[in-house]
Structure formats: structure tokens, C-alpha cells
Amino acid sequence: CCVVTMFAAATSCCCCCCPDAVPSGCSIWAGSDCCCCCCCWVRCWWWVCWWWWFVLVVVVCAGGGGGVCYVISSSVDSVGHDTVPYPLELMIQPLRKRFRYHFHGKRQTNDIQKPEWYLTQIRSWMSSHSPFLLTYVQPLLSECCGGKVPAEKLFIRSMISLVISKLRKDTSQLLTAEPALLSHTIDEILSFTSDLSGLTPTTAVERQALLEVLEEEALLHAWLSVEQLLITDHLDKSLASLTAWQPHYREVEDIDDTRAPECAEVVMTYAHAVTDRYKQLPSLEPRLLFCRLQLQAIERYMLHITRLMQAELSDCTGTTFASLLCAVQYVVDVLSEWAEQPFFLSLEERLQNDEEERREREREAASSPSSSSALPVAKFLTSRLSSLKLSAQSEEQRSLFAPLLTKLNSIKQKMLENIVEAILSQFRLASKPFVQQKWVSFPPSHDAVVQEVSDAACDLLVSLRHHLRVAEKRLPGKLFTPVWINLAKQIDEFVFEKMIMSVTLNDGGASQLHFDLMRNLVPLFSSCTARPERYFPLVKEACSLLALQSGSAALLRAELAAAAKENTSMSQLEGSATMAMDKELARMEIKNLDQRQVWGVLSRRIDLPQTS
């Protein structure tokens, strides 16, 4: 305790740092002649008085036991509501005076635009006093007070109370200042609060007390307004940029599998930065308000994308439409990742747990005559949270982001269908000359030495190959995969129904059709999959039937006719002949075409004998 007294006295006599600490009427403390003999006598008398006074304090503490340490304490900490022992208060008083002198008065250090100045000073005091408190002060307090007085913790709480008083004093000016100033102050407070967690593991109460100041109604409302203003400004600037819809990482396009445009990257990056700021808040309601703010900003961005998508429907294979689709996919990926993060999972869990409790409190408040005395901040939060509810879905789908993700996936699916339909329309247009050529005039297949692609198929193949390469270059893998799979499926159905089943051909024509489709059309998808023929089952089986020798094809056709006569109709499949026919087709690896379709394919060949 003597060491504590000496340290406090030495700190309190720093007149150059804190003239307010100089006793009134004592001119020798403020003058420049402090080296004179009078000054030395006064200084010695000052130390003697401090010494004997504190001996009395120690005697009383030692004689009274651990509880007396709190009885004679001189202050109550405003953060943890714990009493501070008087010896520790002697250390804190000079620091409190210095803080008020530099950051509450008219000194240049009291600059509202520089909150980092007083936060740095508090951080410095806490770090520099920590070794002294743990080495010298804590053993003495433990001996006197039975180990119930955490010196470092009480010191930190006293320092935090200085920050809280300063922040509350500056609140009125911050509310009327520029939004950037309020944002900067909040960032500094949050950074300071984050540093507390690394200073000592026993600062949960201190951090919460400081963060609760940010949750007060006026400051929270201003903070929400500033965040909304800033995120809207970032969104408008990113959309107005000339490179808004160009890939953000276009310099490394080969390794960028997202193809996300610049505007999407900017919007989601800033939304994530908002999460980093408000995730430190201890209460549920403010967190939900900021989460709702993020979702509103993303919905506004999606509305802009939807408008551009409607304007680009005439060019679904263009660069802009592909960039819009990449933006939607990027937002979906980010939100899906957020939905799996522990912070948002705990937020959802707390929301579900508190929902029933909140409803019960509202019912009690409505029936209670003193309901009008509710706290203003509670009314404010209740009114702002009225529109933020979990989606009424199954328990597995219940999520903060579920409604928005459902909407985004619906937009993405429509855009994918538009791209496929645009490519398919070009394919249909290019297929007309291919269908209209005379397939019955081709020379017999045994006369062809080297088979080549037919002239009518060239435009068809070139058009499809071009659109596939463009889509693969502009879309990421997770978007291009459903595009080519859906495209292959629809091309398979179109080629079978509108091309194969609508032409009449001879043996040479059947051989040429097989060569054009199976050796040239289907391999165009070989860059997408190792076995592209698996995605053209109808075309593959139809071409295998057309490629049969005349005798084999005629025999199969006769068996089909016999099975049809036995069952009276081809639609009835109960007959034994029909079942045997199904087994025969399965042996020939014809599994996707039924007997009627097989009959129709064989009927395309004019070189086979006609059978009813």
C-alpha cells in the first residue's frame, strides 16, 4: 500500500501535464523556481503527510479484515457497479483529472474529429498500468481484502467509464455532424472494444457496457441512418461506373471461377463490412435491424438487375446478360455462405427463442395499465422490427435469408432458361436447311469411301459451337453446367421430334444422318463432359436404329408388327409378345424409345418393305 501511495503521489504532482491538479494558493508548484530550498521543504512535508496518512489507512484496513476494504472505499465504479478500494482510487484520480483536462475542456486535444486520441490514451494507460497492478497492487489487496478485489479489472472498468462519459458527452455533437464523422467515431469505438478482448479475458462486462452506449435510441437511430446512406452511396457509385458490369478480376480471368462484376463485388463487400461492425453489439434487436438494412440494400440491387434483365431479353447471349446472371449467382453464393456462419445461425436461434417471449411481453404490456411507461428505446426497436420476421417455412428452410434466396434462385432460373431458349432458337433456325435437304437422294452407304459432313449441317454445327464457346467463356462453371445440360436435353428432343421423325430417307441418307448427328453434333459437347452421348439418349437410339442393315431393320419391323397384332393396339403392353419385344429392344440397348417410337423411326426408311 505504501508503494501504491508513492505511485499515486508521484502521478498527482505532474503539474506540467495537469495544472488543475495543483493545490490552490500554492504558487511554488506552478513556478519555475521549484529547485529552491523552500520547494524542497514543501515537497518533503508533502511526502511526510502522505506517508503518515496512508499508514493510518493501512492500519484500519488490516485491523478490519477483508470487508473493511470496501467500507472505506471512496468511489463506486459506474461500469460494473463495484466499489473501488481507496488505495486503487488514489491511482485513478490523477488519471481521471488528466483525462478531463485534455478531453473535456477547450484544449486542442479535445477534438471531436479525433476520437482515436482519447481512446489511444486510455489504451496506453491500461496497458502500462497492468504490470504494476498485477505485480504490486494485487498481492497487497489480496492480503488485505481476502482476494476478492481484482485490481486490474477495477482499473479497466474505471478507464472504460471515462470513455463512456466522453462518448455520451459528444453524442449531441455527433448527431448533428457529418455522417462520415459519426461513422469514424463508431469505427474507433468498435476497434477499441475489440482490443479489450485481447487485453484481458475478464472484460465481457466492460465491453458490453461500452457497446450498450451505441445501442441507445438516438445514437442507434443515427448509426442506422449513416449505414443506410453509405451503402446506398456505394451502390449508386458502383452502378454508375463504366466498368460496373465487367468482371472484377478480369486480369486473372482464367482462375476466377465467379466472373462476378465489379458492382456485385462492391455491394457485397460493403454489406459484409456492415456485419463486421454490428456483430459486436450484445443485444438481439439492434443486430436484427442492421441485418434488415443489409437485406434491403441487396433487394434494391436485385431490383436494378431485374430491370436490366428485362431490357436485355432481346440479347440473352450477350455480354451484359451474362454479367447480370453472374451477379445474381455471386449474391446467392454470398448469402448461402452467410446462412451457414455461426454468427447468423446464433442470430436465428436467438430470434426463435425470443419470439414467444416477446409476444408474451407485448400481451402483458397491452393488458397492463402501466404499459405507457415503457422505455423509448424498446418502443423504437419494436416499431423497427415489426417487418422483420422469419419466413413461414418448414424448420429446415427457416432462415433470415430464405425469402431473399428463394427470390434470387427464381430470377437465376429464369435467366438460365432465357439463355438456353436463345441458343435453341438459333439452332432451330439453322436446322431448317438441314431438314429440307433430299435425304432420299443420297448414294448408298457402301458406295461412300470417305464420309463428310453434309453442306446443310455446317451452318447448324458452327452456330451451336459458337454459342457453346461463348457461354463457357462468359459464365462460371456452376452456371455453364446447367446451361449445357438443359440445352443438350432440349436439342435431343428437338432433333428427334422435328428432324429425325420428319424426314424420309434411304440407306445412304440414314448413314449420312447418323454421321452428321453422332459424329459431329453430339461431340460438340465433349468439352463439357467425357461422354456427351449420355445426354442425347433419343438421338443415339434413333441413329442406331437407322444404321441397322436392311435385313436386320426389316426383321425388327416385322416383329414389332406381330407384337402389335397380338395385342390389338400398340398402346397395350400386357401381351407376351410385347414383353418379349421389350426384352429384345433392351438387348439392343434401346431403353428410352417405346415400341411405337421405334416403329416410327424405322418407318422413315423407304428402303424397307412396307408393313402395316
C-alpha positions in Angstrom: 0.0 0.0 0.0 2.9 2.3 0.6 4.1 1.7 -2.9 0.6 2.5 -4.2 0.6 5.8 -2.2 4.0 6.8 -3.6 2.9 6.0 -7.1 -0.3 8.0 -6.7 1.5 10.9 -5.2 4.2 10.9 -8.0 1.4 10.8 -10.6 -0.6 13.6 -9.0 2.3 16.1 -8.9 2.8 16.1 -12.6 1.9 19.8 -12.9 3.1 20.2 -16.5 0.5 17.6 -17.6 -2.4 18.7 -15.4 -2.3 22.2 -13.9 -5.8 21.6 -12.5 -4.2 19.1 -10.0 -2.1 21.9 -8.4 -3.5 22.9 -5.0 -5.0 26.3 -5.0 -2.8 29.0 -3.4 0.4 27.0 -3.7 2.4 29.0 -6.2 5.7 27.2 -5.9 4.1 24.1 -7.7 3.5 26.1 -10.8 6.5 28.4 -10.9 9.9 27.8 -12.3 11.8 28.1 -9.0 10.9 24.7 -7.8 14.6 23.9 -7.2 14.9 26.3 -4.4 15.1 25.2 -0.7 11.6 26.3 0.0 10.4 24.0 -2.7 12.4 21.1 -1.3 11.0 21.6 2.2 7.4 21.8 1.0 8.0 18.7 -1.2 9.4 16.8 1.8 6.5 17.9 4.0 4.1 16.8 1.3 5.6 13.3 1.3 5.6 13.0 5.1 1.9 13.9 5.2 1.1 11.3 2.6 3.1 8.7 4.4 1.5 9.1 7.8 -2.0 9.4 6.4 -1.7 6.2 4.4 -0.2 4.4 7.4 -3.5 5.1 9.1 -5.4 3.7 6.1 -3.3 0.5 6.2 -3.8 0.1 9.9 -7.6 0.4 9.6 -7.7 -2.0 6.7 -5.5 -4.6 8.4 -7.5 -4.3 11.6 -10.9 -4.6 10.0 -10.4 -7.6 7.7 -11.4 -8.0 4.0 -14.8 -6.4 4.2 -13.4 -3.1 5.6 -11.6 -2.5 2.3 -15.0 -1.8 0.8 -16.3 0.1 3.7 -13.7 2.8 3.5 -13.7 2.8 -0.3 -14.1 6.3 -1.9 -15.9 5.6 -5.2 -18.2 3.3 -7.0 -17.4 2.1 -10.5 -20.1 3.1 -13.0 -19.5 0.2 -15.3 -19.6 -2.9 -13.1 -21.2 -1.2 -10.1 -18.3 -2.4 -8.0 -16.8 -0.4 -5.2 -13.2 0.6 -5.8 -10.8 0.4 -2.8 -9.4 3.7 -1.7 -5.7 2.9 -2.5 -6.7 2.0 -6.0 -8.8 5.1 -6.2 -5.7 7.1 -5.4 -4.1 5.8 -8.6 -7.2 6.6 -10.7 -7.9 10.1 -9.5 -4.9 11.8 -11.2 -5.6 9.9 -14.4 -9.2 11.0 -14.3 -8.1 14.6 -13.8 -5.7 14.4 -16.7 -8.4 12.9 -19.0 -10.9 15.6 -18.1 -8.3 18.3 -18.6 -7.3 17.1 -22.1 -10.5 15.8 -23.5 -13.3 17.7 -21.8 -12.0 21.2 -21.8 -11.0 23.6 -24.5 -7.6 22.1 -25.2 -6.6 21.2 -28.7 -6.6 17.6 -27.7 -10.4 17.8 -27.2 -11.1 17.4 -30.9 -14.4 15.6 -31.8 -13.0 14.7 -35.2 -10.2 12.7 -33.5 -11.8 10.1 -31.1 -8.7 8.0 -31.6 -6.7 10.4 -29.4 -8.6 9.8 -26.2 -9.0 6.1 -27.0 -5.3 5.7 -27.6 -4.6 7.4 -24.3 -7.0 5.1 -22.4 -5.5 2.1 -24.2 -2.0 3.3 -23.2 -2.9 3.7 -19.6 -4.5 0.3 -19.3 -1.5 -1.5 -20.9 1.2 0.4 -19.0 -0.5 0.0 -15.6 -1.3 -3.6 -16.0 2.1 -5.0 -15.0 2.3 -2.7 -11.9 -1.2 -3.7 -10.8 -0.6 -7.4 -11.2 2.9 -7.3 -9.6 2.5 -4.9 -6.7 -1.1 -3.9 -6.1 -2.9 -7.1 -6.5 -0.9 -9.0 -3.8 -1.5 -6.3 -1.3 -5.2 -6.1 -2.0 -5.5 -9.9 -1.9 -3.8 -9.9 1.5 -5.9 -7.1 2.9 -9.2 -7.9 1.3 -9.1 -11.7 1.1 -8.5 -12.0 -2.6 -11.9 -10.5 -3.5 -10.7 -7.3 -5.2 -9.5 -7.7 -8.8 -7.2 -4.7 -9.2 -6.7 -4.8 -12.9 -10.4 -5.4 -13.6 -11.5 -2.5 -11.5 -8.8 -0.3 -13.0 -10.0 -1.2 -16.5 -13.6 -0.5 -15.6 -12.7 2.9 -14.3 -10.9 3.6 -17.6 -13.9 2.4 -19.6 -16.2 4.7 -17.5 -14.1 7.6 -18.7 -14.7 6.6 -22.3 -18.4 6.1 -21.8 -18.7 9.6 -20.2 -16.8 11.1 -23.1 -18.8 9.4 -25.7 -22.1 10.4 -24.1 -20.9 14.0 -23.8 -20.0 14.0 -27.6 -23.3 12.3 -28.7 -25.2 15.6 -29.2 -22.5 16.9 -31.5 -22.2 13.6 -33.4 -25.9 13.5 -34.1 -25.7 16.9 -35.9 -22.3 16.4 -37.5 -21.4 14.9 -40.9 -22.3 11.2 -41.4 -18.6 10.4 -42.0 -17.7 11.7 -38.6 -20.2 9.5 -36.8 -19.1 6.6 -38.8 -15.5 7.2 -38.0 -16.3 7.5 -34.3 -18.2 4.3 -34.2 -15.4 2.5 -36.1 -12.9 3.7 -33.5 -15.1 2.7 -30.6 -15.6 -0.8 -32.1 -11.9 -1.1 -32.7 -11.2 -0.1 -29.1 -13.8 -2.6 -27.9 -12.3 -5.3 -29.9 -8.8 -4.6 -28.5 -10.3 -5.0 -25.0 -10.9 -8.7 -25.6 -7.1 -9.2 -26.2 -6.1 -7.1 -23.2 -7.6 -9.4 -20.6 -10.1 -12.3 -20.6 -12.2 -10.7 -17.9 -13.6 -7.7 -19.9 -17.0 -9.0 -21.0 -18.9 -6.7 -18.7 -16.7 -3.7 -19.7 -17.1 -4.3 -23.4 -20.9 -4.7 -23.0 -21.2 -1.5 -21.0 -19.4 0.4 -23.8 -21.4 -1.2 -26.6 -24.6 -0.5 -24.8 -24.0 3.2 -25.3 -24.1 2.6 -29.1 -27.4 0.9 -28.6 -29.1 3.9 -27.1 -32.0 5.1 -29.1 -30.6 8.4 -30.5 -27.2 7.0 -31.3 -28.5 3.7 -32.8 -31.0 5.6 -35.0 -28.2 7.8 -36.3 -26.0 4.8 -36.8 -28.6 3.0 -38.9 -29.2 6.2 -41.0 -25.5 6.6 -41.6 -25.1 2.9 -42.7 -28.1 3.2 -45.0 -26.7 6.4 -46.5 -23.3 4.9 -47.0 -24.4 1.6 -48.5 -26.8 3.5 -50.9 -23.9 5.8 -51.9 -21.7 2.8 -52.6 -24.4 1.1 -54.6 -25.1 4.2 -56.7 -21.4 4.8 -57.4 -20.8 1.2 -58.4 -23.7 1.1 -60.8 -22.7 4.4 -62.4 -19.2 3.2 -63.1 -18.2 2.5 -66.7 -16.8 -0.9 -65.6 -19.8 -1.8 -63.4 -20.7 -5.0 -65.3 -17.2 -6.1 -66.2 -15.6 -8.9 -64.2 -13.9 -7.6 -61.1 -10.9 -9.8 -61.5 -10.7 -9.6 -65.3 -6.9 -9.6 -65.2 -6.9 -13.1 -63.8 -10.0 -14.3 -65.6 -8.5 -17.7 -66.2 -8.5 -18.6 -62.5 -11.6 -16.6 -61.5 -14.5 -19.0 -61.4 -17.1 -16.5 -60.2 -17.0 -13.9 -63.1 -18.6 -11.5 -60.6 -19.0 -8.0 -61.9 -17.5 -5.0 -60.1 -20.8 -3.7 -58.8 -21.7 -7.0 -57.2 -18.3 -7.2 -55.6 -18.6 -3.7 -54.2 -22.1 -4.1 -52.8 -21.5 -7.5 -51.1 -18.1 -6.4 -49.7 -19.6 -3.3 -48.1 -22.5 -5.4 -46.8 -20.0 -7.7 -45.2 -18.2 -4.7 -43.7 -21.5 -3.7 -42.0 -21.7 -7.2 -40.5 -18.2 -6.8 -39.0 -19.3 -3.6 -37.3 -22.7 -4.5 -35.8 -21.8 -8.2 -34.9 -20.2 -6.9 -31.7 -23.4 -5.5 -30.4 -24.7 -7.5 -27.4 -28.5 -7.1 -27.9 -30.6 -9.1 -30.4 -32.8 -6.2 -31.6 -30.1 -3.9 -32.9 -28.4 -6.8 -34.7 -31.7 -7.6 -36.5 -32.2 -4.0 -37.5 -28.8 -4.0 -39.2 -29.5 -7.3 -40.8 -32.7 -6.0 -42.2 -30.8 -3.0 -43.5 -28.4 -5.3 -45.4 -31.2 -7.3 -46.9 -33.0 -4.1 -48.1 -29.8 -2.9 -49.8 -29.4 -6.3 -51.5 -33.0 -6.3 -52.6 -32.6 -2.8 -54.1 -29.6 -4.1 -56.0 -31.6 -7.1 -57.3 -34.4 -4.8 -58.4 -31.9 -2.9 -60.6 -30.6 -6.2 -62.0 -34.2 -7.3 -62.8 -34.9 -4.1 -64.7 -31.7 -4.5 -66.7 -32.6 -8.1 -67.4 -35.9 -7.1 -68.9 -34.1 -4.7 -71.2 -31.6 -7.3 -72.3 -34.1 -10.1 -73.1 -33.5 -9.4 -76.8 -29.9 -10.4 -76.5 -29.8 -13.2 -73.9 -26.5 -14.5 -75.3 -24.8 -11.1 -74.9 -22.1 -9.9 -72.5 -24.4 -7.8 -70.4 -27.0 -10.5 -69.8 -24.2 -12.9 -68.8 -22.8 -10.4 -66.3 -26.2 -9.9 -64.8 -26.5 -13.7 -64.3 -23.0 -13.8 -62.8 -24.0 -11.0 -60.3 -27.1 -12.9 -59.2 -25.1 -16.1 -58.7 -22.5 -14.2 -56.7 -25.1 -12.8 -54.4 -26.7 -16.2 -54.0 -23.3 -17.7 -53.1 -22.5 -15.0 -50.5 -25.9 -15.2 -48.8 -25.7 -19.0 -48.7 -22.3 -18.7 -47.1 -23.7 -16.2 -44.6 -26.6 -18.5 -43.7 -24.0 -21.1 -42.6 -21.9 -18.8 -40.5 -22.1 -19.2 -36.7 -23.0 -15.6 -36.2 -26.1 -15.7 -38.3 -27.0 -19.2 -37.0 -26.9 -17.9 -33.5 -28.9 -14.8 -34.5 -31.6 -17.0 -35.9 -31.6 -19.2 -32.9 -31.9 -16.2 -30.5 -34.7 -14.8 -32.7 -36.7 -18.0 -32.5 -36.2 -18.3 -28.7 -37.1 -14.7 -28.1 -40.1 -14.6 -30.4 -42.5 -16.2 -27.9 -41.1 -14.3 -25.0 -41.6 -11.0 -26.9 -45.1 -11.8 -27.8 -45.8 -12.6 -24.1 -44.3 -9.4 -23.0 -46.4 -7.5 -25.6 -49.6 -9.1 -24.4 -48.7 -8.3 -20.8 -47.8 -4.7 -21.7 -51.1 -4.3 -23.6 -53.1 -5.5 -20.6 -51.1 -3.6 -18.0 -52.2 -0.1 -17.1 -48.5 1.0 -16.9 -47.7 0.0 -20.4 -47.2 3.6 -21.4 -44.1 3.8 -19.2 -42.1 1.5 -21.5 -38.7 2.6 -22.4 -38.4 4.7 -25.5 -35.7 2.6 -26.9 -37.9 -0.5 -26.6 -40.7 1.2 -28.4 -38.2 2.3 -31.1 -36.8 -1.2 -31.6 -40.3 -2.8 -31.6 -41.5 -0.5 -34.3 -38.4 -1.0 -36.4 -38.6 -4.8 -36.0 -42.2 -5.2 -36.9 -41.4 -6.0 -40.5 -38.5 -8.4 -39.8 -39.9 -11.9 -39.2 -38.7 -15.4 -40.0 -40.2 -16.8 -43.1 -43.2 -19.1 -42.5 -41.5 -22.2 -44.0 -40.5 -25.6 -42.7 -38.0 -25.8 -39.9 -35.2 -26.8 -42.3 -35.8 -23.8 -44.6 -36.4 -21.2 -41.9 -33.6 -18.6 -42.2 -33.1 -14.9 -42.2 -32.0 -15.2 -45.8 -34.6 -17.8 -47.0 -37.1 -15.4 -48.7 -34.4 -13.5 -50.5 -32.6 -16.6 -51.6 -35.8 -18.1 -52.9 -36.4 -14.9 -55.0 -32.8 -14.9 -56.3 -32.9 -18.5 -57.3 -36.1 -17.9 -59.1 -34.5 -15.0 -61.0 -31.4 -17.1 -61.8 -33.5 -20.0 -63.1 -35.5 -17.7 -65.4 -32.2 -16.2 -66.8 -30.8 -19.6 -67.4 -33.9 -20.6 -69.2 -33.7 -17.5 -71.3 -30.1 -18.2 -72.4 -31.0 -21.8 -73.3 -34.0 -20.7 -75.2 -32.0 -18.1 -77.1 -29.4 -20.6 -78.2 -32.1 -23.2 -79.1 -33.9 -20.6 -81.2 -30.8 -20.1 -83.2 -30.4 -23.8 -83.5 -33.9 -24.2 -84.8 -33.4 -21.5 -87.4 -30.1 -23.1 -88.6 -31.7 -26.6 -88.8 -34.3 -25.7 -91.5 -31.9 -26.3 -94.4 -30.7 -29.5 -92.8 -34.3 -30.9 -92.6 -35.3 -29.7 -96.1 -32.5 -31.4 -98.0 -33.3 -34.5 -100.0 -32.4 -37.4 -97.8 -33.7 -40.0 -100.3 -31.2 -39.0 -103.0 -28.0 -39.8 -101.1 -25.9 -42.6 -102.6 -25.9 -46.0 -100.9 -23.7 -46.2 -97.8 -21.5 -48.9 -99.3 -20.5 -46.6 -102.2 -19.1 -43.8 -99.9 -15.4 -44.1 -99.5 -14.9 -41.2 -97.1 -17.9 -39.8 -95.4 -18.0 -36.0 -94.9 -20.4 -33.6 -93.1 -23.3 -32.6 -95.3 -23.3 -29.0 -96.5 -26.7 -28.3 -94.8 -25.3 -29.3 -91.4 -22.3 -26.9 -91.5 -24.2 -23.8 -90.5 -26.1 -25.8 -87.8 -22.9 -27.1 -86.3 -21.0 -23.8 -86.5 -23.8 -21.8 -84.8 -24.1 -24.3 -82.0 -20.4 -24.5 -81.4 -20.1 -20.7 -81.3 -22.8 -20.3 -78.7 -21.4 -23.0 -76.6 -17.9 -21.5 -76.6 -19.2 -18.0 -75.8 -21.4 -19.3 -72.9 -18.5 -21.3 -71.5 -16.2 -18.2 -71.6 -18.7 -15.8 -70.1 -20.3 -17.9 -67.4 -18.7 -19.6 -64.4 -18.7 -23.4 -64.2 -21.7 -23.6 -61.8 -23.8 -21.6 -64.3 -22.5 -23.1 -67.5 -23.1 -26.6 -66.4 -27.0 -26.3 -66.1 -27.0 -24.3 -69.3 -25.3 -27.0 -71.4 -27.2 -29.9 -69.7 -30.6 -28.3 -70.3 -29.5 -27.3 -73.8 -28.4 -30.9 -74.6 -31.7 -32.2 -73.4 -33.8 -29.9 -75.5 -31.7 -30.3 -78.6 -32.1 -34.1 -78.1 -35.8 -33.8 -78.0 -35.9 -31.3 -80.9 -33.7 -33.3 -83.2 -35.7 -36.5 -82.6 -39.1 -35.0 -83.0 -38.6 -32.3 -85.6 -35.6 -33.6 -87.6 -35.5 -37.4 -87.5 -39.2 -38.1 -87.3 -40.0 -35.5 -90.0 -37.7 -36.7 -92.9 -37.8 -39.6 -95.3 -34.5 -41.2 -96.2 -32.9 -44.1 -97.9 -30.0 -46.2 -96.8 -27.4 -43.5 -97.8 -29.5 -40.8 -96.1 -29.7 -42.8 -92.9 -26.0 -43.3 -92.9 -25.4 -39.6 -93.6 -27.8 -38.5 -90.8 -26.1 -40.9 -88.4 -22.7 -39.4 -89.3 -23.9 -35.7 -89.0 -25.5 -36.2 -85.7 -23.5 -38.8 -83.8 -20.0 -38.0 -85.2 -20.4 -34.2 -85.4 -23.3 -32.8 -83.4 -23.0 -34.8 -80.2 -19.2 -34.4 -80.0 -19.6 -30.6 -79.8 -20.4 -31.2 -76.1 -17.2 -33.2 -75.5 -15.6 -30.2 -73.9 -18.4 -30.3 -71.3 -18.4 -34.0 -70.5 -16.3 -37.1 -71.3 -19.4 -38.9 -72.5 -21.7 -36.5 -74.3 -23.8 -39.3 -75.9 -25.3 -39.9 -72.5 -27.2 -36.6 -72.7 -28.6 -37.5 -76.2 -30.4 -40.8 -75.5 -33.2 -40.3 -78.0 -30.9 -39.2 -80.9 -28.4 -42.0 -80.0 -31.0 -44.8 -80.1 -32.8 -43.4 -83.2 -29.5 -43.2 -85.1 -28.6 -46.8 -84.0 -31.9 -47.9 -85.4 -31.4 -46.0 -88.7 -27.9 -47.5 -89.0 -29.2 -51.1 -89.0 -28.7 -53.2 -92.1 -31.7 -53.5 -94.3 -32.3 -57.1 -93.3 -32.0 -56.5 -89.6 -34.2 -53.4 -89.8 -36.9 -55.3 -91.7 -36.9 -58.2 -89.3 -37.2 -55.9 -86.3 -40.1 -54.1 -88.0 -41.8 -57.4 -88.7 -41.5 -58.4 -85.0 -43.0 -55.1 -84.0 -45.9 -55.6 -86.3 -46.5 -59.1 -84.9 -46.4 -57.8 -81.4 -48.9 -55.1 -82.3 -51.3 -57.5 -83.9 -51.3 -59.8 -80.9 -52.2 -57.0 -78.5 -54.6 -55.4 -81.0 -53.1 -52.0 -80.2 -49.6 -50.7 -79.7 -50.7 -48.9 -76.5 -51.4 -52.3 -74.7 -48.3 -53.8 -73.2 -49.7 -56.8 -71.4 -49.2 -59.3 -74.1 -46.4 -61.8 -74.0 -45.2 -60.8 -77.5 -45.0 -57.2 -76.3 -43.0 -58.2 -73.3 -40.7 -60.3 -75.4 -40.3 -57.3 -77.8 -39.3 -55.1 -74.9 -36.6 -57.5 -73.9 -35.3 -57.6 -77.4 -35.1 -53.8 -77.6 -33.4 -53.8 -74.2 -30.8 -56.3 -75.6 -30.2 -53.8 -78.5 -29.8 -51.0 -75.8 -33.0 -49.3 -76.8 -34.2 -48.2 -73.4 -35.7 -44.7 -73.9 -37.8 -45.3 -77.0 -41.0 -47.3 -76.7 -42.2 -49.7 -79.4 -44.4 -47.1 -81.1 -41.4 -44.7 -81.4 -39.2 -47.5 -82.7 -41.8 -48.3 -85.3 -41.9 -44.6 -86.3 -38.1 -44.4 -86.7 -37.9 -47.5 -88.9 -40.8 -46.1 -90.9 -38.6 -43.2 -92.0 -36.6 -45.5 -94.2 -38.0 -46.1 -97.7 -35.7 -49.0 -98.5 -37.6 -51.3 -96.1 -40.6 -53.3 -97.2 -43.9 -51.6 -96.2 -45.7 -53.3 -93.3 -49.0 -52.1 -91.8 
